[in-house]
Amino acid sequence: MQFSKSTDYALHALVHLGQSERCNNIGIKELSGTLDVSESYLSKIMSKLRQDGIVRAVPGVNGGYELARPADQITFLDVIQVIEGRQQLFECSNSRSRQHRLLAEEGAAQQHQGRNECLIEKVMYGAEKHLHQYLRDHTIQSVLDEAFKRCSHK
């Protein structure tokens, strides 16, 4: 599993917006310069984040972007699902095989989404649940707090 560069840029952009000590927003030109990514590419990413209510676009000559909600309420999972989509990471593609039927027998498998879940799918689904929880536990604010700790120790 690999996340796209768009997710990387989205997370970095949100951290930059969160650490901004200014009361105003940050323009796309400054943001793209900070992240070293093209304005057009970053604009598409920011548009997705805006549509999902993670950032707010401020119009006008001095317009730009700002966080639409507090940094401690923006989880890594929120951002990843906006950029990558909300699809399940693993789906058993071998559901018609004899082996799959053996692994999904009534006594050996649990019901998952209305069907018998094979044992391989059960392991993969469990891993996905753990990953989602880990990403839910980490917010933009948790990264800002860690960065602040590192700076204050120097």
FENGI-V553729 format. One record per residue. N is the residue number from 1. RES is the residue in one small letter. OMEGA is omega in whole degrees, 0 to 359 (none if undefined). NEAR is the number of other C-alpha atoms within 12 Angstrom. D_FIRST is the distance of its C-alpha to the first C-alpha in Angstrom with 2 decimals. Layout:
n->(N & N)
res->(RES & RES)
omega->(OMEGA & OMEGA)
near->(NEAR & NEAR)
d_first->(D_FIRST & D_FIRST)
This chain:
n->(1 & 2 & 3 & 4 & 5 & 6 & 7 & 8 & 9 & 10 & 11 & 12 & 13 & 14 & 15 & 16 & 17 & 18 & 19 & 20 & 21 & 22 & 23 & 24 & 25 & 26 & 27 & 28 & 29 & 30 & 31 & 32 & 33 & 34 & 35 & 36 & 37 & 38 & 39 & 40 & 41 & 42 & 43 & 44 & 45 & 46 & 47 & 48 & 49 & 50 & 51 & 52 & 53 & 54 & 55 & 56 & 57 & 58 & 59 & 60 & 61 & 62 & 63 & 64 & 65 & 66 & 67 & 68 & 69 & 70 & 71 & 72 & 73 & 74 & 75 & 76 & 77 & 78 & 79 & 80 & 81 & 82 & 83 & 84 & 85 & 86 & 87 & 88 & 89 & 90 & 91 & 92 & 93 & 94 & 95 & 96 & 97 & 98 & 99 & 100 & 101 & 102 & 103 & 104 & 105 & 106 & 107 & 108 & 109 & 110 & 111 & 112 & 113 & 114 & 115 & 116 & 117 & 118 & 119 & 120 & 121 & 122 & 123 & 124 & 125 & 126 & 127 & 128 & 129 & 130 & 131 & 132 & 133 & 134 & 135 & 136 & 137 & 138 & 139 & 140 & 141 & 142 & 143 & 144 & 145 & 146 & 147 & 148 & 149 & 150 & 151 & 152 & 153 & 154)
res->(m & q & f & s & k & s & t & d & y & a & l & h & a & l & v & h & l & g & q & s & e & r & c & n & n & i & g & i & k & e & l & s & g & t & l & d & v & s & e & s & y & l & s & k & i & m & s & k & l & r & q & d & g & i & v & r & a & v & p & g & v & n & g & g & y & e & l & a & r & p & a & d & q & i & t & f & l & d & v & i & q & v & i & e & g & r & q & q & l & f & e & c & s & n & s & r & s & r & q & h & r & l & l & a & e & e & g & a & a & q & q & h & q & g & r & n & e & c & l & i & e & k & v & m & y & g & a & e & k & h & l & h & q & y & l & r & d & h & t & i & q & s & v & l & d & e & a & f & k & r & c & s & h & k)
omega->(179 & 176 & 183 & 175 & 179 & 177 & 178 & 181 & 180 & 181 & 178 & 179 & 180 & 176 & 178 & 178 & 181 & 182 & 180 & 181 & 178 & 179 & 182 & 183 & 180 & 181 & 182 & 180 & 179 & 181 & 181 & 177 & 179 & 183 & 182 & 179 & 183 & 180 & 183 & 179 & 180 & 178 & 178 & 179 & 182 & 177 & 177 & 180 & 178 & 181 & 181 & 176 & 179 & 174 & 178 & 177 & 178 & 183 & 175 & 181 & 179 & 183 & 180 & 181 & 173 & 178 & 180 & 177 & 182 & 183 & 179 & 177 & 178 & 182 & 175 & 180 & 177 & 184 & 181 & 181 & 176 & 185 & 185 & 185 & 186 & 181 & 176 & 183 & 183 & 174 & 181 & 183 & 185 & 190 & 180 & 183 & 178 & 180 & 180 & 180 & 177 & 181 & 183 & 179 & 185 & 185 & 187 & 185 & 176 & 175 & 179 & 180 & 173 & 178 & 177 & 182 & 178 & 185 & 177 & 179 & 179 & 178 & 182 & 177 & 177 & 178 & 179 & 177 & 179 & 178 & 180 & 179 & 179 & 180 & 177 & 181 & 182 & 183 & 174 & 179 & 180 & 176 & 178 & 179 & 179 & 178 & 178 & 178 & 181 & 180 & 182 & 178 & 182 & none)
near->(9 & 10 & 19 & 18 & 18 & 30 & 29 & 22 & 32 & 43 & 40 & 28 & 38 & 45 & 37 & 32 & 39 & 35 & 27 & 21 & 13 & 11 & 12 & 20 & 30 & 35 & 29 & 34 & 23 & 24 & 32 & 28 & 18 & 21 & 25 & 16 & 24 & 19 & 21 & 15 & 22 & 34 & 27 & 22 & 37 & 40 & 25 & 27 & 35 & 26 & 17 & 23 & 22 & 38 & 36 & 27 & 28 & 19 & 15 & 11 & 10 & 15 & 17 & 26 & 37 & 35 & 36 & 24 & 22 & 22 & 30 & 24 & 24 & 35 & 30 & 35 & 31 & 34 & 42 & 34 & 28 & 30 & 31 & 25 & 18 & 14 & 12 & 20 & 21 & 18 & 19 & 26 & 13 & 18 & 21 & 13 & 13 & 12 & 16 & 21 & 22 & 20 & 25 & 27 & 19 & 16 & 14 & 17 & 21 & 21 & 17 & 18 & 12 & 7 & 17 & 24 & 31 & 32 & 26 & 26 & 29 & 25 & 19 & 19 & 23 & 19 & 17 & 22 & 18 & 15 & 20 & 23 & 17 & 16 & 21 & 22 & 20 & 26 & 29 & 35 & 27 & 24 & 25 & 26 & 19 & 17 & 18 & 15 & 12 & 11 & 10 & 9 & 8 & 7)
d_first->(0.00 & 3.75 & 6.85 & 9.88 & 13.09 & 14.77 & 13.13 & 14.19 & 17.61 & 18.03 & 17.62 & 19.92 & 22.36 & 22.66 & 23.34 & 25.91 & 27.52 & 27.62 & 29.27 & 31.81 & 35.14 & 36.87 & 37.79 & 36.99 & 33.91 & 32.09 & 32.39 & 29.67 & 31.41 & 31.27 & 27.70 & 26.54 & 28.74 & 27.34 & 23.71 & 24.80 & 23.34 & 25.49 & 27.28 & 26.46 & 22.66 & 22.90 & 25.35 & 22.95 & 20.43 & 23.40 & 24.70 & 21.69 & 22.07 & 25.78 & 25.54 & 23.63 & 26.22 & 24.31 & 26.53 & 30.01 & 31.48 & 34.98 & 37.13 & 39.90 & 40.76 & 39.34 & 36.43 & 32.78 & 30.09 & 30.18 & 28.19 & 29.26 & 28.98 & 29.16 & 26.29 & 26.21 & 25.46 & 22.37 & 19.29 & 15.87 & 14.77 & 17.54 & 16.40 & 12.71 & 14.09 & 16.70 & 14.65 & 11.53 & 13.61 & 14.25 & 12.94 & 11.91 & 8.30 & 9.97 & 13.30 & 15.53 & 16.66 & 19.37 & 21.58 & 24.73 & 24.75 & 27.29 & 24.80 & 22.90 & 26.33 & 27.22 & 24.13 & 24.86 & 28.57 & 30.21 & 30.96 & 27.58 & 25.24 & 25.19 & 25.44 & 22.29 & 22.84 & 26.11 & 25.18 & 24.93 & 21.55 & 20.84 & 20.20 & 16.77 & 15.81 & 17.56 & 15.51 & 12.14 & 13.90 & 15.24 & 12.04 & 10.98 & 14.56 & 14.45 & 11.49 & 13.44 & 16.59 & 15.51 & 14.51 & 17.77 & 19.72 & 19.00 & 20.92 & 22.02 & 25.22 & 23.72 & 22.42 & 25.88 & 27.62 & 25.83 & 26.64 & 30.21 & 30.56 & 29.55 & 32.02 & 34.80 & 34.53 & 35.27)
